[in-house]
């Protein structure tokens, strides 16, 4: 992720989506500075977590 972000230094924010049951993914992205901004139903059983990180220079 850090290499990907480094390739887009002028980006104002980075966004990603992961499943709400993916606790390890959410913890990993949180440690990298991402925060949840929306949870949306995917289907009757699953939800998607939308996360973003503001690129402060």
Residue pairs with C-beta under 8 A, 6 or more apart in sequence:
1 29
1 32
2 32
5 11
5 14
5 53
5 55
8 14
8 55
9 55
9 57
11 55
12 54
12 55
13 52
13 53
13 54
13 55
14 34
14 52
14 53
14 55
15 50
15 51
15 52
16 29
16 34
16 50
16 51
16 52
17 48
17 49
17 50
17 51
18 25
18 26
18 29
18 48
18 49
18 51
19 25
19 42
19 46
19 47
19 48
19 49
20 26
20 39
20 46
20 47
20 48
20 49
21 46
22 49
26 36
26 49
26 51
29 51
30 51
32 53
33 53
34 51
34 52
34 53
35 51
35 52
35 53
36 49
36 50
36 51
37 50
37 51
37 52
38 49
38 50
39 47
39 48
39 49
39 50
40 47
40 48
40 50
41 47
41 48
42 48
